[in-house]
Amino acid sequence: MPDTTVAGILREQVRSRGDQPLLVCDQDRLSYADADRRSAHLARGLLTLGAGKGTHIGVLYPNGAAWIVAMLAAARIGGVVIPVSTFATAPEMATQLAHADVEILLSADSHRGNDYRARLAEIDKAELPLLRHVLIDTEPQRLADESLLEAMEADVDPSDVLAIIYTSGSTSAPKGVVHTHSSLIEHQRVLNGIRGLTSEDKLFCNSPFFWVGGIAFSILACMLTGATLVCSNAVDPGETLDLLEAEKPTMTNGFVAGIAALARHPSLPQRDLSSMRRGNLYPIMSPDVRPEDPELRHTMLGMTETGSVITISEDETDQPEHRRGSFGKPAPGFDTAIVDPDTGEAVEVGQIGEFCVRGPFLMQRYYKRAREECFDADGWFHTGDLVRTDADGFVYFIGRRGAMIKTAGANVSPAEVEKAIAKVSGLVAHVVGLPDPDRGQVVAAVIALDDGTDFDESALREGLKAQLSAYKIPRRFAAVRGSDIPLMSSGKIDLPRLTKVFDG
């Protein structure tokens, strides 16, 4: 039976391909053997600090070897990994560390102008009564015996909690999602089979490791197959392109907005990036595999609660027009249902309803919440995502239930309007609903512009007439520099702050 603990998987890969790189991140290199040696050393140090099974260990590093080593060390002794966002402010950090009951924090000193030592110093120690040790770019000085580490590893069960991963908080306060070793590992094993990830692959990922897409769909996915994970923290996009040319990744995954600077770099047309044949970061892929219309390719739907991707397709070819915007089909291991959000009754094919899921790969619960608060009486998790399906079972994402704009009695999906604006103008838009005394809400769009880019509102309005019904076309526009778009610590758009551009 395959191993379903992190330590077990690491041991398997060290035996078969110890010298192969697990991670390449700019100048940072980590082989599977290095990951084993370094994480064992840190794990033995953590044991001398009183860590053990169930100890909550915070991990605050940028993408890189230190993050992976810290995660592996905690997992090997049965500790619970608490990823902390590198974007987090001092108040956000204090809230998460307190809520997650973090006892030991492993942290970088700083990253991209974020001074974590200073931020931690801002926090009143009384707010974090359980936090006993903070190790900033250092490790414990004493080491436990190797025999103790071996005993601790042997005591880790697949059903033990591996991580509490916090949601983005885009529509409510961030919640701690509890996942076990087996739920995350077995889910990635299934997904690897669908997307064809093997030991021969190098996966380029731009997702932060503190997101579930980083820790599960990237790190654990690569570890399961013996693949190499490639990432970059370079500020200069040219340096990242240098890395991609040199390392020749074969597959990509992540969020397209995060590679915008790479796609705009003047050297891109001269780059040889032909090694990247699969994945979803189309703007930087070779023209012969880059789709002319990305909406004719299946994309994926995922969430922290489902341990990363939940809808996916192995078919990476252009789809027929009637399948435009498909998110693939539900991954094996999940039961799914689409229900009326108000009545809970199943909706017909083609009708919009709330996506509900259940199955062994789902989260255990939200931390500090009873299971009854997280699932309905039949064990379904109501995702809050509004979707529809077609006759072939393909899923189409409409929007978040709480994000739908109600204007003059009609529902408007922000995602639909954002896609239309991108199609007409090539511009990135963030669509929100603004209070209106007559219509309840009006549709508004914040346009993110590069320096030196002009915005022609009249031309955009005219172009949208052929794409959207009149009530869906934004009544108000605001153009701001992309760098001025407010972000939460998760890296997602801070919508309440974003709407303030319309004040006054």
Secondary structure in CASP SS format (residue, H / E / C, confidence):
PFRMAT SS
TARGET T0000
AUTHOR 0000-0000-0000
METHOD secondary structure of the structure
MODEL  1
M C 1.00
P C 1.00
D C 1.00
T C 1.00
T C 1.00
V H 1.00
A H 1.00
G H 1.00
I H 1.00
L H 1.00
R H 1.00
E H 1.00
Q H 1.00
V H 1.00
R H 1.00
S H 1.00
R H 1.00
G C 1.00
D C 1.00
Q C 1.00
P E 1.00
L E 1.00
L E 1.00
V E 1.00
C E 1.00
D C 1.00
Q C 1.00
D E 1.00
R E 1.00
L E 1.00
S E 1.00
Y H 1.00
A H 1.00
D H 1.00
A H 1.00
D H 1.00
R H 1.00
R H 1.00
S H 1.00
A H 1.00
H H 1.00
L H 1.00
A H 1.00
R H 1.00
G H 1.00
L H 1.00
L H 1.00
T H 1.00
L C 1.00
G C 1.00
A C 1.00
G C 1.00
K C 1.00
G C 1.00
T C 1.00
H E 1.00
I E 1.00
G E 1.00
V E 1.00
L E 1.00
Y C 1.00
P C 1.00
N C 1.00
G C 1.00
A H 1.00
A H 1.00
W H 1.00
I H 1.00
V H 1.00
A H 1.00
M H 1.00
L H 1.00
A H 1.00
A H 1.00
A H 1.00
R H 1.00
I C 1.00
G C 1.00
G C 1.00
V E 1.00
V E 1.00
I E 1.00
P E 1.00
V C 1.00
S C 1.00
T C 1.00
F C 1.00
A C 1.00
T C 1.00
A H 1.00
P H 1.00
E H 1.00
M H 1.00
A H 1.00
T H 1.00
Q H 1.00
L H 1.00
A H 1.00
H H 1.00
A C 1.00
D C 1.00
V C 1.00
E C 1.00
I E 1.00
L E 1.00
L E 1.00
S E 1.00
A C 1.00
D C 1.00
S E 1.00
H E 1.00
R C 1.00
G C 1.00
N E 1.00
D E 1.00
Y H 1.00
R H 1.00
A H 1.00
R H 1.00
L H 1.00
A H 1.00
E H 1.00
I C 1.00
D C 1.00
K H 1.00
A H 1.00
E H 1.00
L C 1.00
P C 1.00
L C 1.00
L C 1.00
R C 1.00
H E 1.00
V E 1.00
L E 1.00
I E 1.00
D C 1.00
T C 1.00
E C 1.00
P C 1.00
Q C 1.00
R C 1.00
L C 1.00
A C 1.00
D C 1.00
E H 1.00
S H 1.00
L H 1.00
L H 1.00
E H 1.00
A H 1.00
M H 1.00
E H 1.00
A H 1.00
D C 1.00
V C 1.00
D C 1.00
P C 1.00
S C 1.00
D C 1.00
V E 1.00
L E 1.00
A E 1.00
I E 1.00
I E 1.00
Y E 1.00
T C 1.00
S C 1.00
G C 1.00
S C 1.00
T C 1.00
S C 1.00
A C 1.00
P C 1.00
K C 1.00
G E 1.00
V E 1.00
V E 1.00
H E 1.00
T E 1.00
H H 1.00
S H 1.00
S H 1.00
L H 1.00
I H 1.00
E H 1.00
H H 1.00
Q H 1.00
R H 1.00
V H 1.00
L H 1.00
N H 1.00
G H 1.00
I H 1.00
R H 1.00
G C 1.00
L C 1.00
T C 1.00
S C 1.00
E C 1.00
D C 1.00
K E 1.00
L E 1.00
F E 1.00
C E 1.00
N C 1.00
S C 1.00
P C 1.00
F C 1.00
F C 1.00
W C 1.00
V H 1.00
G H 1.00
G H 1.00
I H 1.00
A H 1.00
F H 1.00
S H 1.00
I H 1.00
L H 1.00
A H 1.00
C H 1.00
M H 1.00
L H 1.00
T H 1.00
G C 1.00
A C 1.00
T E 1.00
L E 1.00
V E 1.00
C E 1.00
S C 1.00
N C 1.00
A C 1.00
V C 1.00
D C 1.00
P H 1.00
G H 1.00
E H 1.00
T H 1.00
L H 1.00
D H 1.00
L H 1.00
L H 1.00
E H 1.00
A H 1.00
E H 1.00
K C 1.00
P C 1.00
T C 1.00
M E 1.00
T E 1.00
N E 1.00
G C 1.00
F C 1.00
V H 1.00
A H 1.00
G H 1.00
I H 1.00
A H 1.00
A H 1.00
L H 1.00
A H 1.00
R H 1.00
H C 1.00
P C 1.00
S C 1.00
L H 1.00
P H 1.00
Q H 1.00
R C 1.00
D C 1.00
L C 1.00
S C 1.00
S C 1.00
M C 1.00
R C 1.00
R E 1.00
G E 1.00
N C 1.00
L C 1.00
Y H 1.00
P H 1.00
I H 1.00
M C 1.00
S C 1.00
P C 1.00
D C 1.00
V C 1.00
R C 1.00
P C 1.00
E C 1.00
D C 1.00
P H 1.00
E H 1.00
L H 1.00
R C 1.00
H C 1.00
T C 1.00
M C 1.00
L E 1.00
G E 1.00
M E 1.00
T H 1.00
E H 1.00
T H 1.00
G C 1.00
S E 1.00
V E 1.00
I E 1.00
T E 1.00
I E 1.00
S C 1.00
E C 1.00
D C 1.00
E C 1.00
T C 1.00
D C 1.00
Q C 1.00
P C 1.00
E H 1.00
H H 1.00
R H 1.00
R C 1.00
G C 1.00
S C 1.00
F C 1.00
G C 1.00
K E 1.00
P E 1.00
A C 1.00
P C 1.00
G C 1.00
F C 1.00
D E 1.00
T E 1.00
A E 1.00
I E 1.00
V E 1.00
D C 1.00
P C 1.00
D C 1.00
T C 1.00
G C 1.00
E C 1.00
A E 1.00
V C 1.00
E C 1.00
V C 1.00
G C 1.00
Q C 1.00
I C 1.00
G E 1.00
E E 1.00
F E 1.00
C E 1.00
V E 1.00
R E 1.00
G C 1.00
P C 1.00
F C 1.00
L C 1.00
M C 1.00
Q C 1.00
R E 1.00
Y E 1.00
Y C 1.00
K C 1.00
R C 1.00
A C 1.00
R H 1.00
E H 1.00
E H 1.00
C H 1.00
F C 1.00
D C 1.00
A C 1.00
D C 1.00
G C 1.00
W C 1.00
F E 1.00
H E 1.00
T E 1.00
G E 1.00
D E 1.00
L E 1.00
V E 1.00
R E 1.00
T E 1.00
D C 1.00
A C 1.00
D C 1.00
G C 1.00
F C 1.00
V E 1.00
Y E 1.00
F E 1.00
I E 1.00
G E 1.00
R E 1.00
R H 1.00
G H 1.00
A H 1.00
M C 1.00
I E 1.00
K E 1.00
T E 1.00
A C 1.00
G C 1.00
A E 1.00
N E 1.00
V E 1.00
S C 1.00
P H 1.00
A H 1.00
E H 1.00
V H 1.00
E H 1.00
K H 1.00
A H 1.00
I H 1.00
A H 1.00
K H 1.00
V H 1.00
S H 1.00
G C 1.00
L C 1.00
V E 1.00
A E 1.00
H E 1.00
V E 1.00
V E 1.00
G E 1.00
L E 1.00
P E 1.00
D E 1.00
P C 1.00
D C 1.00
R C 1.00
G E 1.00
Q E 1.00
V E 1.00
V E 1.00
A E 1.00
A E 1.00
V E 1.00
I E 1.00
A E 1.00
L E 1.00
D C 1.00
D C 1.00
G C 1.00
T C 1.00
D C 1.00
F C 1.00
D C 1.00
E H 1.00
S H 1.00
A H 1.00
L H 1.00
R H 1.00
E H 1.00
G H 1.00
L H 1.00
K C 1.00
A C 1.00
Q C 1.00
L C 1.00
S C 1.00
A H 1.00
Y H 1.00
K H 1.00
I C 1.00
P C 1.00
R C 1.00
R E 1.00
F E 1.00
A E 1.00
A E 1.00
V E 1.00
R E 1.00
G H 1.00
S H 1.00
D H 1.00
I C 1.00
P C 1.00
L E 1.00
M C 1.00
S C 1.00
S C 1.00
G C 1.00
K C 1.00
I E 1.00
D C 1.00
L H 1.00
P H 1.00
R H 1.00
L H 1.00
T H 1.00
K H 1.00
V H 1.00
F H 1.00
D C 1.00
G C 1.00
END
